Amino acid sequence: MGLIKEPKGVDLSTKSEPWTEEELIDFRKLISEIKMKNTKRRKIDMQSNTKAK
């Protein structure tokens, strides 16, 4: 594997800043909402699959 040359004006660095407490709270809230939505969707899919059999 070789080095990749960066195009002019593009920074491909992977250094990131730590999240603030507010950002962490928002992120955790978003993830929990997504998990709830997916759980409901799976539950509905499971019910429709059992009825179809």
Buried (B, 14 or more C-beta within 10 A) or exposed (E): EEEEEEEEEEEEEEEEEEEEEEEEEEEEEEEEEEEEEEEEEEEEEEEEEEEEE
